[in-house]
């Protein structure tokens, strides 16, 4: 069973930076972490979970408009780890951040489908990010 564990959250002031990590394990039986696109999502209190960014197996990326230019998603397949570098943080970035694995290998998603929760079948427990003004 695939497990995803996020880390790196915390409390920062507006304008600060954080780097989130997501360690993946359980890719066995000939399956590989590198075969699956990965995404970062976030959920603020009282709001729906929303997509932040996605990195495909060819390292191509897509971002939510709110993250474009400030956040960078990346992956290290040798370490089975996903990252999210967040710069110029704003109070509205405050949320629980989750990583997720695509439910199909070697897939690209176009348009807004990349941020649909239904396209991901493994989720971490989340790491809290709090940005104060």
MARKE-483437 format. One record per residue: x negated, y, z of N, C-alpha, C, O, CB in turn; residue in three letters. Coordinates in steps of 0.001 Angstrom, whole numbers, plus 500000, padded with zeros to 6 digits. Glycine has a CB too. Example, Ala and Ser with C-alpha at 12.3 -4.5 7.8 and 13.67 -1.06 7.14 Angstrom:
+--------+--------+--------+--------+--------+--------+--------+--------+--------+--------+--------+--------+--------+--------+--------+------+
:    n_X :    n_Y :    n_Z :   ca_X :   ca_Y :   ca_Z :    c_X :    c_Y :    c_Z :    o_X :    o_Y :    o_Z :   cb_X :   cb_Y :   cb_Z : code :
+--------+--------+--------+--------+--------+--------+--------+--------+--------+--------+--------+--------+--------+--------+--------+------+
: 486810 : 494310 : 507800 : 487700 : 495500 : 507800 : 486800 : 496700 : 507800 : 485764 : 496681 : 508465 : 488692 : 495527 : 509046 :  ala :
: 487150 : 497750 : 507080 : 486330 : 498940 : 507140 : 487100 : 500030 : 507870 : 486591 : 501138 : 508039 : 485916 : 499402 : 505725 :  ser :
+--------+--------+--------+--------+--------+--------+--------+--------+--------+--------+--------+--------+--------+--------+--------+------+
***
This chain:
+--------+--------+--------+--------+--------+--------+--------+--------+--------+--------+--------+--------+--------+--------+--------+------+
:    n_X :    n_Y :    n_Z :   ca_X :   ca_Y :   ca_Z :    c_X :    c_Y :    c_Z :    o_X :    o_Y :    o_Z :   cb_X :   cb_Y :   cb_Z : code :
+--------+--------+--------+--------+--------+--------+--------+--------+--------+--------+--------+--------+--------+--------+--------+------+
: 499162 : 498818 : 500000 : 500000 : 500000 : 500000 : 499115 : 501247 : 500000 : 498196 : 501372 : 500809 : 500954 : 499997 : 501218 :  unk :
: 499407 : 502158 : 499088 : 498636 : 503397 : 499001 : 498965 : 504292 : 500189 : 500127 : 504459 : 500560 : 498923 : 504134 : 497668 :  unk :
: 497936 : 504854 : 500768 : 498098 : 505828 : 501841 : 497386 : 507111 : 501472 : 496285 : 507089 : 500923 : 497563 : 505276 : 503176 :  unk :
: 498020 : 508225 : 501777 : 497457 : 509545 : 501529 : 497402 : 510305 : 502850 : 498400 : 510383 : 503567 : 498293 : 510326 : 500466 :  unk :
: 496253 : 510856 : 503166 : 496075 : 511566 : 504425 : 495504 : 512948 : 504144 : 494385 : 513083 : 503648 : 495153 : 510773 : 505385 :  unk :
: 496292 : 513977 : 504471 : 495858 : 515357 : 504264 : 495088 : 515870 : 505475 : 495283 : 515411 : 506600 : 497062 : 516264 : 503981 :  unk :
: 494219 : 516822 : 505216 : 493486 : 517512 : 506281 : 493080 : 518889 : 505783 : 493185 : 519193 : 504595 : 492234 : 516696 : 506729 :  unk :
: 492617 : 519714 : 506710 : 492092 : 521020 : 506329 : 493025 : 522187 : 506575 : 492644 : 523338 : 506361 : 491737 : 520999 : 504912 :  unk :
: 494246 : 521911 : 507022 : 495159 : 523005 : 507308 : 494716 : 523779 : 508538 : 493788 : 523374 : 509238 : 496572 : 522480 : 507500 :  unk :
: 495379 : 524885 : 508793 : 495047 : 525703 : 509952 : 495711 : 527048 : 509881 : 496592 : 527290 : 509056 : 493556 : 525874 : 510072 :  unk :
: 495268 : 527930 : 510770 : 495807 : 529288 : 510825 : 494751 : 530271 : 510361 : 493617 : 530250 : 510839 : 496286 : 529639 : 512252 :  unk :
: 495126 : 531128 : 509433 : 494209 : 532146 : 508909 : 494950 : 533455 : 508759 : 496181 : 533493 : 508745 : 493598 : 531711 : 507554 :  unk :
: 494192 : 534521 : 508649 : 494786 : 535825 : 508373 : 494962 : 536003 : 506873 : 494282 : 535364 : 506069 : 493916 : 536960 : 508956 :  unk :
: 495868 : 536865 : 506522 : 496093 : 537169 : 505112 : 494775 : 537587 : 504456 : 493991 : 538352 : 505018 : 497160 : 538284 : 504954 :  unk :
: 494562 : 537062 : 503256 : 493327 : 537323 : 502537 : 492275 : 536255 : 502740 : 491266 : 536225 : 502035 : 492779 : 538636 : 502947 :  unk :
: 492508 : 535378 : 503703 : 491547 : 534332 : 503993 : 491665 : 533149 : 503060 : 492457 : 533150 : 502117 : 491706 : 533875 : 505398 :  unk :
: 490857 : 532133 : 503346 : 490792 : 530952 : 502497 : 490868 : 529683 : 503339 : 490480 : 529658 : 504506 : 489506 : 530960 : 501660 :  unk :
: 491379 : 528642 : 502710 : 491381 : 527302 : 503298 : 491146 : 526299 : 502174 : 491484 : 526547 : 501017 : 492731 : 527003 : 504055 :  unk :
: 490562 : 525169 : 502539 : 490404 : 524070 : 501591 : 491078 : 522836 : 502156 : 490666 : 522307 : 503189 : 488905 : 523792 : 501292 :  unk :
: 492100 : 522389 : 501484 : 492802 : 521178 : 501890 : 492189 : 519973 : 501192 : 491722 : 520059 : 500057 : 494310 : 521281 : 501573 :  unk :
: 492204 : 518850 : 501901 : 491740 : 517588 : 501333 : 492828 : 516544 : 501488 : 493649 : 516612 : 502403 : 490429 : 517118 : 502008 :  unk :
: 492824 : 515587 : 500591 : 493764 : 514470 : 500649 : 492987 : 513202 : 500333 : 492566 : 512987 : 499196 : 494967 : 514669 : 499653 :  unk :
: 492801 : 512366 : 501344 : 492065 : 511120 : 501167 : 493030 : 509998 : 500833 : 494002 : 509762 : 501551 : 491251 : 510776 : 502428 :  unk :
: 492750 : 509314 : 499740 : 493611 : 508228 : 499283 : 492959 : 506880 : 499542 : 491750 : 506717 : 499379 : 493928 : 508384 : 497794 :  unk :
: 493768 : 505926 : 499945 : 493283 : 504567 : 500143 : 494367 : 503591 : 499713 : 495529 : 503959 : 499540 : 492875 : 504326 : 501622 :  unk :
: 493954 : 502326 : 499544 : 494923 : 501299 : 499208 : 495085 : 501015 : 497737 : 495947 : 500229 : 497343 : 496211 : 501668 : 499749 :  unk :
: 494256 : 501653 : 496912 : 494314 : 501329 : 495485 : 493485 : 500067 : 495273 : 492263 : 500128 : 495133 : 493786 : 502524 : 494589 :  unk :
: 494162 : 498931 : 495250 : 493503 : 497643 : 495126 : 494145 : 496848 : 493998 : 495041 : 497338 : 493311 : 493572 : 496861 : 496453 :  unk :
: 493683 : 495636 : 493819 : 494274 : 494762 : 492821 : 494079 : 495234 : 491404 : 494920 : 494996 : 490537 : 495711 : 494611 : 493083 :  unk :
: 492950 : 495914 : 491164 : 492656 : 496400 : 489828 : 493173 : 497792 : 489555 : 492886 : 498345 : 488494 : 493217 : 495475 : 488831 :  unk :
: 493923 : 498381 : 490469 : 494416 : 499741 : 490301 : 493395 : 500728 : 490853 : 492653 : 500404 : 491780 : 495781 : 499921 : 491000 :  unk :
: 493358 : 501912 : 490294 : 492362 : 502891 : 490693 : 493006 : 504246 : 490915 : 493922 : 504652 : 490200 : 491260 : 502992 : 489646 :  unk :
: 492495 : 504938 : 491936 : 492928 : 506314 : 492204 : 492805 : 507169 : 490949 : 493649 : 508027 : 490691 : 492101 : 506932 : 493349 :  unk :
: 491763 : 506936 : 490178 : 491499 : 507752 : 488996 : 492552 : 507588 : 487910 : 492599 : 508391 : 486979 : 490150 : 507412 : 488435 :  unk :
: 493391 : 506572 : 488006 : 494415 : 506326 : 486990 : 495631 : 507229 : 487151 : 496450 : 507324 : 486237 : 494851 : 504882 : 487040 :  unk :
: 495763 : 507891 : 488292 : 497009 : 508578 : 488614 : 496817 : 510078 : 488776 : 495897 : 510537 : 489453 : 497605 : 508003 : 489875 :  unk :
: 497702 : 510824 : 488145 : 497745 : 512254 : 488399 : 498148 : 512483 : 489850 : 498868 : 511681 : 490444 : 498727 : 512966 : 487428 :  unk :
: 497673 : 513589 : 490405 : 497955 : 513920 : 491803 : 498499 : 515339 : 491897 : 498188 : 516198 : 491073 : 496684 : 513770 : 492676 :  unk :
: 499300 : 515558 : 492898 : 499888 : 516886 : 493067 : 499839 : 517365 : 494506 : 499752 : 516576 : 495447 : 501314 : 516884 : 492586 :  unk :
: 499897 : 518677 : 494646 : 500076 : 519321 : 495952 : 501451 : 519976 : 495963 : 501859 : 520615 : 494993 : 498939 : 520377 : 496240 :  unk :
: 502145 : 519809 : 497061 : 503453 : 520400 : 497262 : 503450 : 521108 : 498611 : 502565 : 520884 : 499438 : 504580 : 519325 : 497188 :  unk :
: 504442 : 521959 : 498824 : 504567 : 522602 : 500124 : 506040 : 522801 : 500463 : 506909 : 522874 : 499594 : 503818 : 523952 : 500141 :  unk :
: 506274 : 522884 : 501759 : 507643 : 523089 : 502227 : 507621 : 524029 : 503422 : 507041 : 523723 : 504464 : 508318 : 521740 : 502599 :  unk :
: 508257 : 525165 : 503251 : 508394 : 526132 : 504333 : 509683 : 525838 : 505094 : 510598 : 525223 : 504546 : 508391 : 527592 : 503787 :  unk :
: 509762 : 526267 : 506346 : 510974 : 526011 : 507138 : 512223 : 526544 : 506442 : 512262 : 527696 : 506009 : 510845 : 526644 : 508527 :  unk :
: 513231 : 525698 : 506341 : 514484 : 526110 : 505740 : 514494 : 526162 : 504229 : 515482 : 526571 : 503620 : 514847 : 527415 : 506251 :  unk :
: 513380 : 525741 : 503617 : 513295 : 525781 : 502158 : 513040 : 524378 : 501599 : 512625 : 523471 : 502320 : 512180 : 526750 : 501707 :  unk :
: 513296 : 524226 : 500305 : 513035 : 522959 : 499652 : 511541 : 522787 : 499387 : 510792 : 523758 : 499276 : 513824 : 522859 : 498347 :  unk :
: 511136 : 521529 : 499291 : 509752 : 521247 : 498935 : 509518 : 521673 : 497486 : 510341 : 521404 : 496611 : 509419 : 519735 : 499135 :  unk :
: 508393 : 522337 : 497243 : 508112 : 522845 : 495907 : 506712 : 522467 : 495464 : 505807 : 522316 : 496285 : 508285 : 524354 : 495864 :  unk :
: 506541 : 522318 : 494165 : 505243 : 522005 : 493620 : 504305 : 523191 : 493663 : 504710 : 524324 : 493406 : 505382 : 521515 : 492219 :  unk :
: 503062 : 522930 : 493985 : 502023 : 523960 : 494022 : 501070 : 523788 : 492839 : 500772 : 524747 : 492128 : 501241 : 523901 : 495359 :  unk :
: 500600 : 522566 : 492636 : 499651 : 522305 : 491548 : 499586 : 520812 : 491280 : 499940 : 519984 : 492119 : 498241 : 522857 : 491891 :  unk :
: 499123 : 520502 : 490083 : 498959 : 519098 : 489682 : 497666 : 518973 : 488894 : 497320 : 519851 : 488103 : 500181 : 518596 : 488834 :  unk :
: 496951 : 517867 : 489118 : 495771 : 517562 : 488307 : 495995 : 516192 : 487659 : 496301 : 515206 : 488329 : 494448 : 517577 : 489179 :  unk :
: 495836 : 516167 : 486358 : 496020 : 514931 : 485606 : 494746 : 514086 : 485617 : 493721 : 514500 : 486160 : 496435 : 515244 : 484164 :  unk :
: 494821 : 512911 : 485017 : 493675 : 512004 : 485036 : 492517 : 512510 : 484181 : 491379 : 512078 : 484358 : 494096 : 510633 : 484559 :  unk :
: 492805 : 513428 : 483251 : 491732 : 514015 : 482432 : 491247 : 515329 : 483026 : 490526 : 516080 : 482370 : 492214 : 514241 : 480990 :  unk :
: 491639 : 515610 : 484266 : 491264 : 516824 : 485006 : 491955 : 518084 : 484506 : 491630 : 519179 : 484965 : 489781 : 517022 : 484934 :  unk :
: 492890 : 517962 : 483588 : 493695 : 519124 : 483234 : 494611 : 519459 : 484401 : 495007 : 518582 : 485169 : 494517 : 518866 : 481939 :  unk :
: 494939 : 520731 : 484520 : 495684 : 521180 : 485690 : 496870 : 522044 : 485297 : 496918 : 522610 : 484205 : 494775 : 521947 : 486630 :  unk :
: 497803 : 522129 : 486193 : 498943 : 523021 : 486041 : 499278 : 523568 : 487418 : 499164 : 522868 : 488424 : 500173 : 522287 : 485400 :  unk :
: 499695 : 524836 : 487451 : 499958 : 525509 : 488716 : 501337 : 526157 : 488721 : 501869 : 526552 : 487683 : 498887 : 526557 : 488989 :  unk :
: 501887 : 526250 : 489903 : 503058 : 527086 : 490087 : 502633 : 528537 : 489904 : 501478 : 528893 : 490135 : 503708 : 526856 : 491487 :  unk :
: 503566 : 529353 : 489493 : 503250 : 530769 : 489270 : 502702 : 531406 : 490539 : 501817 : 532259 : 490474 : 504496 : 531534 : 488791 :  unk :
: 503214 : 531004 : 491675 : 502793 : 531594 : 492947 : 501348 : 531234 : 493303 : 500712 : 531926 : 494099 : 503724 : 531140 : 494062 :  unk :
: 500833 : 530155 : 492716 : 499487 : 529685 : 493022 : 498460 : 530070 : 491963 : 497257 : 530071 : 492226 : 499498 : 528196 : 493185 :  unk :
: 498928 : 530388 : 490794 : 498041 : 530689 : 489664 : 497075 : 531816 : 490005 : 497485 : 532883 : 490462 : 498861 : 531063 : 488425 :  unk :
: 495794 : 531568 : 489780 : 494777 : 532590 : 490009 : 494251 : 532653 : 491428 : 493237 : 533305 : 491677 : 495320 : 533906 : 489647 :  unk :
: 494916 : 531991 : 492367 : 494469 : 532015 : 493771 : 494078 : 530625 : 494267 : 493175 : 530487 : 495092 : 495571 : 532589 : 494668 :  unk :
: 494756 : 529600 : 493765 : 494516 : 528225 : 494210 : 493825 : 527436 : 493096 : 494022 : 527699 : 491910 : 495850 : 527537 : 494621 :  unk :
: 493012 : 526464 : 493508 : 492353 : 525580 : 492551 : 492502 : 524137 : 493030 : 492085 : 523791 : 494136 : 490847 : 525959 : 492379 :  unk :
: 493096 : 523314 : 492193 : 493227 : 521899 : 492500 : 492103 : 521141 : 491804 : 491734 : 521455 : 490673 : 494618 : 521357 : 492068 :  unk :
: 491571 : 520147 : 492488 : 490501 : 519336 : 491894 : 490529 : 517950 : 492531 : 491203 : 517726 : 493536 : 489098 : 520012 : 492089 :  unk :
: 489792 : 517038 : 491932 : 489735 : 515680 : 492444 : 488322 : 515127 : 492325 : 487574 : 515495 : 491420 : 490725 : 514783 : 491699 :  unk :
: 487973 : 514255 : 493233 : 486702 : 513543 : 493183 : 487053 : 512057 : 493188 : 487330 : 511478 : 494238 : 485745 : 513935 : 494397 :  unk :
: 487039 : 511463 : 492027 : 487454 : 510062 : 491912 : 486494 : 509106 : 492610 : 486900 : 508033 : 493056 : 487574 : 509677 : 490455 :  unk :
: 485227 : 509488 : 492708 : 484263 : 508634 : 493406 : 484580 : 508551 : 494895 : 484258 : 507560 : 495551 : 482838 : 509160 : 493203 :  unk :
: 485213 : 509597 : 495423 : 485554 : 509643 : 496849 : 487046 : 509404 : 497088 : 487506 : 509446 : 498229 : 485146 : 510990 : 497444 :  unk :
: 487795 : 509156 : 496025 : 489250 : 508975 : 496155 : 489882 : 510135 : 496923 : 490706 : 509932 : 497814 : 489565 : 507641 : 496864 :  unk :
: 489484 : 511336 : 496564 : 489924 : 512508 : 497316 : 490416 : 513605 : 496377 : 489845 : 513864 : 495318 : 488785 : 513038 : 498196 :  unk :
: 491494 : 514229 : 496812 : 492103 : 515363 : 496120 : 491865 : 516607 : 496963 : 491869 : 516537 : 498192 : 493635 : 515131 : 495869 :  unk :
: 491659 : 517746 : 496306 : 491403 : 518996 : 497017 : 492346 : 520102 : 496543 : 492882 : 520070 : 495436 : 489945 : 519429 : 496826 :  unk :
: 492520 : 521074 : 497429 : 493205 : 522306 : 497044 : 492469 : 523461 : 497715 : 492555 : 523642 : 498929 : 494733 : 522278 : 497452 :  unk :
: 491756 : 524228 : 496927 : 491082 : 525426 : 497426 : 492066 : 526583 : 497330 : 492574 : 526895 : 496253 : 489762 : 525730 : 496619 :  unk :
: 492328 : 527212 : 498463 : 493310 : 528290 : 498511 : 492600 : 529575 : 498943 : 492052 : 529655 : 500042 : 494486 : 527941 : 499486 :  unk :
: 492619 : 530559 : 498078 : 492000 : 531856 : 498355 : 493069 : 532940 : 498375 : 494189 : 532737 : 497906 : 490909 : 532185 : 497304 :  unk :
: 492709 : 534082 : 498918 : 493622 : 535237 : 498966 : 494982 : 534827 : 499505 : 496019 : 535139 : 498920 : 493780 : 535865 : 497568 :  unk :
: 494960 : 534134 : 500614 : 496206 : 533619 : 501177 : 497119 : 534736 : 501633 : 496670 : 535785 : 502094 : 495917 : 532690 : 502336 :  unk :
: 498423 : 534486 : 501492 : 499457 : 535444 : 501860 : 500373 : 534808 : 502913 : 500457 : 533583 : 503007 : 500272 : 535894 : 500605 :  unk :
: 501049 : 535630 : 503691 : 501984 : 535068 : 504682 : 503022 : 534137 : 504048 : 503458 : 533171 : 504676 : 502698 : 536197 : 505422 :  unk :
: 503413 : 534424 : 502819 : 504408 : 533566 : 502156 : 503847 : 532211 : 501739 : 504597 : 531361 : 501261 : 504962 : 534269 : 500938 :  unk :
: 502565 : 531993 : 501907 : 501974 : 530678 : 501667 : 502128 : 529759 : 502878 : 501787 : 528578 : 502810 : 500498 : 530824 : 501310 :  unk :
: 502635 : 530294 : 503973 : 502833 : 529489 : 505173 : 503812 : 528355 : 504907 : 504943 : 528585 : 504479 : 503333 : 530361 : 506327 :  unk :
: 503371 : 527138 : 505163 : 504184 : 525957 : 504876 : 503443 : 524703 : 505314 : 502262 : 524745 : 505661 : 504536 : 525881 : 503373 :  unk :
: 504154 : 523599 : 505289 : 503506 : 522297 : 505403 : 503107 : 521890 : 503990 : 503924 : 521944 : 503070 : 504454 : 521217 : 506083 :  unk :
: 501862 : 521485 : 503820 : 501352 : 521114 : 502505 : 501200 : 519593 : 502427 : 500663 : 518954 : 503332 : 499996 : 521818 : 502219 :  unk :
: 501687 : 519042 : 501325 : 501672 : 517601 : 501111 : 500949 : 517270 : 499808 : 501051 : 518007 : 498827 : 503108 : 517040 : 501089 :  unk :
: 500222 : 516161 : 499808 : 499710 : 515643 : 498558 : 500578 : 514455 : 498143 : 501219 : 513812 : 498974 : 498208 : 515234 : 498688 :  unk :
: 500582 : 514182 : 496846 : 501430 : 513121 : 496313 : 500788 : 512513 : 495080 : 500061 : 513183 : 494346 : 502831 : 513656 : 495980 :  unk :
: 501067 : 511236 : 494862 : 500528 : 510515 : 493717 : 501627 : 510214 : 492711 : 502724 : 509789 : 493077 : 499850 : 509220 : 494166 :  unk :
: 501321 : 510438 : 491440 : 502257 : 510136 : 490357 : 502630 : 508652 : 490406 : 501812 : 507809 : 490774 : 501642 : 510504 : 488972 :  unk :
: 503864 : 508350 : 490032 : 504304 : 506962 : 490104 : 504015 : 506168 : 488836 : 504377 : 504995 : 488749 : 505768 : 506915 : 490392 :  unk :
: 503367 : 506792 : 487848 : 502963 : 506076 : 486638 : 501525 : 506439 : 486304 : 501126 : 507588 : 486489 : 503907 : 506408 : 485445 :  unk :
: 500742 : 505490 : 485819 : 499341 : 505784 : 485507 : 499188 : 506552 : 484196 : 500010 : 506434 : 483287 : 498542 : 504494 : 485437 :  unk :
: 498124 : 507336 : 484124 : 497716 : 508032 : 482906 : 498842 : 508844 : 482266 : 498997 : 508840 : 481044 : 497191 : 507038 : 481910 :  unk :
: 499606 : 509519 : 483069 : 500758 : 510240 : 482536 : 500545 : 511751 : 482619 : 500034 : 512274 : 483610 : 502032 : 509842 : 483293 :  unk :
: 500943 : 512419 : 481573 : 501039 : 513877 : 481600 : 502506 : 514250 : 481641 : 503346 : 513603 : 481015 : 500329 : 514525 : 480368 :  unk :
: 502799 : 515292 : 482379 : 504163 : 515804 : 482432 : 504162 : 517218 : 481887 : 503255 : 518002 : 482168 : 504730 : 515762 : 483881 :  unk :
: 505175 : 517538 : 481114 : 505227 : 518839 : 480472 : 506365 : 519676 : 481046 : 507302 : 519164 : 481659 : 505390 : 518682 : 478959 :  unk :
: 506246 : 520959 : 480827 : 507267 : 521863 : 481321 : 507308 : 521851 : 482829 : 506264 : 521778 : 483478 : 508622 : 521497 : 480757 :  unk :
: 508481 : 521921 : 483393 : 508640 : 521989 : 484843 : 508708 : 520618 : 485489 : 508797 : 520521 : 486713 : 509878 : 522768 : 485189 :  unk :
: 508667 : 519553 : 484697 : 508828 : 518211 : 485258 : 507702 : 517819 : 486199 : 507864 : 516937 : 487043 : 508920 : 517206 : 484151 :  unk :
: 506527 : 518496 : 486045 : 505396 : 518133 : 486888 : 505689 : 518363 : 488368 : 505075 : 517732 : 489229 : 504170 : 518922 : 486477 :  unk :
: 506613 : 519252 : 488661 : 506901 : 519599 : 490046 : 508129 : 518873 : 490599 : 508568 : 519141 : 491718 : 507098 : 521088 : 490164 :  unk :
: 508676 : 517954 : 489805 : 509819 : 517185 : 490301 : 509350 : 516140 : 491293 : 508450 : 515356 : 490992 : 510580 : 516516 : 489139 :  unk :
: 509948 : 516120 : 492468 : 509554 : 515167 : 493508 : 509736 : 513730 : 493051 : 509018 : 512841 : 493511 : 510357 : 515407 : 494776 :  unk :
: 510676 : 513489 : 492160 : 510980 : 512127 : 491713 : 509850 : 511506 : 490898 : 509827 : 510291 : 490702 : 512248 : 512128 : 490891 :  unk :
: 508917 : 512321 : 490425 : 507823 : 511808 : 489606 : 506668 : 511286 : 490453 : 505670 : 510815 : 489908 : 507324 : 512889 : 488670 :  unk :
: 506786 : 511360 : 491756 : 505709 : 510960 : 492670 : 506271 : 509930 : 493646 : 507369 : 510096 : 494179 : 505114 : 512203 : 493440 :  unk :
: 505505 : 508867 : 493871 : 506050 : 507835 : 494742 : 505269 : 507616 : 496033 : 505724 : 506878 : 496907 : 506118 : 506561 : 494001 :  unk :
: 504110 : 508237 : 496168 : 503366 : 508146 : 497418 : 503112 : 509553 : 497933 : 502712 : 510444 : 497183 : 502028 : 507372 : 497226 :  unk :
: 503353 : 509737 : 499227 : 503242 : 511052 : 499853 : 502454 : 510954 : 501150 : 502524 : 509954 : 501864 : 504635 : 511648 : 500120 :  unk :
: 501708 : 512001 : 501436 : 501057 : 512094 : 502726 : 502004 : 512654 : 503773 : 503157 : 512971 : 503481 : 499810 : 512953 : 502628 :  unk :
: 501501 : 512772 : 505002 : 502306 : 513267 : 506112 : 502287 : 514790 : 506214 : 503100 : 515378 : 506927 : 501819 : 512665 : 507408 :  unk :
: 501377 : 515415 : 505515 : 501347 : 516865 : 505489 : 500320 : 517476 : 506431 : 499931 : 516878 : 507434 : 502690 : 517391 : 505821 :  unk :
: 499894 : 518684 : 506078 : 499009 : 519475 : 506929 : 499538 : 520903 : 506935 : 499872 : 521456 : 505887 : 497516 : 519418 : 506430 :  unk :
: 499610 : 521493 : 508123 : 500245 : 522803 : 508279 : 499275 : 523930 : 507929 : 498124 : 523943 : 508366 : 500761 : 522978 : 509713 :  unk :
: 499767 : 524865 : 507138 : 499030 : 526087 : 506823 : 499859 : 527268 : 507315 : 501028 : 527412 : 506957 : 498729 : 526202 : 505281 :  unk :
: 499241 : 528105 : 508136 : 499917 : 529284 : 508663 : 499073 : 530508 : 508357 : 497902 : 530575 : 508730 : 500171 : 529153 : 510189 :  unk :
: 499673 : 531472 : 507678 : 498972 : 532692 : 507296 : 499637 : 533870 : 507988 : 500829 : 534114 : 507804 : 498968 : 532883 : 505751 :  unk :
: 498874 : 534589 : 508773 : 499408 : 535729 : 509510 : 499023 : 537030 : 508814 : 497983 : 537135 : 508164 : 498900 : 535725 : 510965 :  unk :
: 499891 : 538002 : 508974 : 499646 : 539307 : 508319 : 498802 : 540209 : 509195 : 498499 : 541338 : 508808 : 500974 : 540008 : 507985 :  unk :
+--------+--------+--------+--------+--------+--------+--------+--------+--------+--------+--------+--------+--------+--------+--------+------+
***
